[in-house]
């Protein structure tokens, strides 16, 4: 299993605060990204992950719970409540645990499950017709930006936020657009990672 990384050098911003947006094709995406980020500096120890709640039940679920990651439940019925819980989680853990990067999958589900509805939505709203990724859902992204970006007044950080004064945080400074691409469009799931029943392949990861 080989990963080829392309695009901008994200290690150059590893000491700054950043939000990493990643497309989502299969459960193996999380494993791929974790492997890629191991050599990106100390930030790997200062990241918060937003993952589907199903990852609670994987081999690294308990580690992620202890680490303070957030497990989000998908679906329209849970959407509003999950955004409230995310805001509370960020307020409680992000600054207190000195997190620098936050990683999320804004497509809200796997490509194979969301592609058709995403394309229908695109047609109705005159948006790009996408085949290899889906349109992002912005709820969690907006919560993160509203919570973690340092307020500005005429380009200068606004005063009055006691939490940010104490932490001396500059707030989020970068958005990293990350695309994972698999040969022939056949993603690798977490079972394949664990059991290794697929022939070695090259996965491509692009950063912008």
C-alpha positions as CSV (number, residue, x, y, z in Angstrom):
1,X,0.0,0.0,0.0
2,X,1.6,3.3,-1.2
3,X,0.4,6.8,-0.8
4,X,1.5,9.6,-3.1
5,X,1.1,13.1,-1.8
6,X,0.7,16.1,-4.1
7,X,0.1,19.9,-4.0
8,X,1.0,22.4,-1.3
9,X,3.4,21.6,1.5
10,X,1.0,21.5,4.5
11,X,3.9,20.9,6.9
12,X,4.9,24.5,6.3
13,X,1.7,25.6,8.2
14,X,1.8,22.8,10.8
15,X,2.5,25.3,13.6
16,X,-0.5,27.5,12.6
17,X,-4.2,26.7,13.3
18,X,-6.0,25.1,10.4
19,X,-9.2,23.4,9.3
20,X,-8.6,20.5,7.0
21,X,-11.6,19.6,4.7
22,X,-11.4,16.1,3.2
23,X,-13.5,14.3,0.6
24,X,-15.0,11.0,1.8
25,X,-15.2,7.7,-0.1
26,X,-14.8,4.9,2.4
27,X,-13.9,4.1,6.0
28,X,-10.3,3.7,4.9
29,X,-10.0,7.5,4.3
30,X,-9.4,8.1,8.0
31,X,-6.6,5.5,8.1
32,X,-5.0,7.0,4.9
33,X,-5.1,10.5,6.3
34,X,-3.7,9.5,9.7
35,X,-0.8,7.8,8.0
36,X,-0.1,10.9,5.8
37,X,-0.1,13.3,8.7
38,X,2.4,11.3,10.8
39,X,5.3,13.2,9.3
40,X,3.8,16.7,9.3
41,X,5.4,17.9,12.5
42,X,4.1,18.1,16.1
43,X,0.6,19.1,14.8
44,X,-0.3,15.4,14.6
45,X,-0.5,15.3,18.4
46,X,-2.6,18.5,18.4
47,X,-5.4,17.6,16.1
48,X,-9.1,17.2,16.6
49,X,-11.0,14.9,14.3
50,X,-14.7,15.0,13.4
51,X,-15.7,11.5,12.4
52,X,-18.9,9.5,11.9
53,X,-20.1,7.9,15.1
54,X,-19.5,4.4,13.5
55,X,-15.7,5.0,14.2
56,X,-16.4,4.7,17.9
57,X,-16.6,1.0,17.3
58,X,-13.3,0.6,15.4
59,X,-9.9,-0.4,16.8
60,X,-9.0,3.3,17.4
61,X,-12.4,4.4,18.7
62,X,-11.5,4.4,22.4
63,X,-8.2,6.2,21.7
64,X,-10.2,8.9,19.8
65,X,-12.7,9.3,22.7
66,X,-9.8,9.8,25.2
67,X,-8.1,12.2,22.7
68,X,-11.2,14.4,22.7
69,X,-12.3,13.9,19.1
70,X,-15.9,14.4,18.1
71,X,-18.2,11.7,16.7
72,X,-21.0,13.1,14.6
73,X,-24.2,11.3,13.9
74,X,-25.4,11.8,10.3
75,X,-28.9,12.3,9.1
76,X,-31.5,15.1,8.9
77,X,-33.2,14.0,12.1
78,X,-29.9,14.6,14.1
79,X,-28.5,17.6,12.2
80,X,-29.5,20.5,14.4
81,X,-28.8,18.7,17.7
82,X,-25.4,17.6,16.4
83,X,-24.3,21.1,15.5
84,X,-25.2,22.3,19.0
85,X,-23.2,19.4,20.5
86,X,-20.3,20.3,18.2
87,X,-20.3,23.9,19.4
88,X,-20.3,22.8,23.0
89,X,-17.5,20.3,22.3
90,X,-15.3,22.9,20.7
91,X,-15.8,25.3,23.5
92,X,-14.9,22.7,26.1
93,X,-12.0,20.9,24.5
94,X,-10.4,22.7,21.5
95,X,-8.6,25.5,23.4
96,X,-8.2,23.7,26.7
97,X,-6.3,20.9,25.0
98,X,-4.3,23.2,22.8
99,X,-5.6,21.9,19.5
100,X,-4.2,23.4,16.3
101,X,-5.8,21.5,13.5
102,X,-9.4,20.2,13.1
103,X,-10.1,17.6,10.5
104,X,-13.6,17.0,9.0
105,X,-15.3,15.3,6.1
106,X,-17.8,18.0,4.9
107,X,-19.5,15.8,2.3
108,X,-21.6,14.3,5.1
109,X,-21.2,10.7,4.0
110,X,-19.5,8.3,1.5
111,X,-19.3,9.3,-2.2
112,X,-21.3,6.2,-3.4
113,X,-24.2,7.0,-1.1
114,X,-24.4,10.7,-1.7
115,X,-23.3,11.2,-5.3
116,X,-26.8,10.9,-6.9
117,X,-28.5,13.3,-4.4
118,X,-25.6,15.7,-4.7
119,X,-25.9,15.8,-8.5
120,X,-29.7,16.3,-8.3
121,X,-29.2,19.2,-5.9
122,X,-26.6,20.7,-8.2
123,X,-28.9,20.6,-11.2
124,X,-31.7,22.3,-9.2
125,X,-29.4,25.0,-7.9
126,X,-27.2,25.6,-10.9
127,X,-24.1,24.3,-9.2
128,X,-21.2,22.2,-10.6
129,X,-22.1,18.7,-11.7
130,X,-19.5,16.6,-9.8
131,X,-18.6,12.9,-10.5
132,X,-15.7,12.2,-8.2
133,X,-16.7,14.2,-5.1
134,X,-20.0,15.5,-3.8
135,X,-21.1,19.0,-2.8
136,X,-20.1,19.8,0.8
137,X,-22.6,20.2,3.6
138,X,-21.6,23.4,5.4
139,X,-23.3,23.1,8.9
140,X,-20.3,21.8,10.8
141,X,-17.8,23.9,8.8
142,X,-19.8,27.1,9.7
143,X,-19.9,26.1,13.4
144,X,-16.1,25.6,13.4
145,X,-15.4,28.9,11.6
146,X,-17.8,30.9,13.9
147,X,-16.3,29.3,17.0
148,X,-12.5,29.2,16.2
149,X,-11.8,32.1,13.9
150,X,-10.5,35.1,15.8
151,X,-12.9,38.0,15.3
152,X,-11.4,40.9,13.3
153,X,-12.0,44.6,13.4
154,X,-10.3,46.4,10.4
155,X,-7.9,43.5,10.1
156,X,-6.9,43.6,13.8
157,X,-8.0,40.9,16.3
158,X,-11.0,42.1,18.3
159,X,-10.6,42.4,22.1
160,X,-13.0,41.1,24.7
161,X,-12.8,37.4,24.3
162,X,-11.4,36.1,27.6
163,X,-10.8,32.6,26.4
164,X,-8.7,33.7,23.4
165,X,-6.8,36.2,25.6
166,X,-5.8,33.4,28.0
167,X,-4.8,30.9,25.2
168,X,-3.1,33.6,23.1
169,X,-4.5,31.9,20.1
170,X,-4.5,33.6,16.8
171,X,-7.5,31.5,15.8
172,X,-7.9,29.5,12.6
173,X,-5.5,30.8,9.9
174,X,-5.8,28.2,7.1
175,X,-8.3,26.1,5.3
176,X,-6.6,23.0,3.8
177,X,-8.6,21.4,0.9
178,X,-7.6,17.7,0.8
179,X,-8.6,15.3,-1.9
180,X,-8.1,11.5,-1.6
181,X,-8.2,9.6,-4.9
182,X,-8.1,5.9,-5.5
183,X,-7.1,4.0,-8.6
184,X,-10.1,3.2,-10.9
185,X,-12.3,5.0,-8.3
186,X,-12.2,2.0,-6.0
187,X,-11.8,3.2,-2.4
188,X,-10.2,1.1,0.3
189,X,-12.3,0.4,3.4
190,X,-11.1,-0.2,6.9
191,X,-11.6,-3.9,6.7
192,X,-9.1,-4.0,3.8
193,X,-6.7,-2.0,5.9
194,X,-7.0,-4.5,8.8
195,X,-7.2,-7.8,6.8
196,X,-5.0,-6.9,3.7
197,X,-7.1,-8.9,1.3
198,X,-6.6,-6.5,-1.7
199,X,-3.6,-6.3,-3.9
200,X,-1.2,-3.4,-3.2
201,X,-2.3,-0.1,-4.8
202,X,-1.3,3.5,-5.0
203,X,-3.6,6.1,-3.3
204,X,-3.2,9.8,-4.2
205,X,-3.7,12.6,-1.7
206,X,-3.7,16.2,-2.9
207,X,-3.4,19.3,-0.6
208,X,-4.4,22.9,-1.5
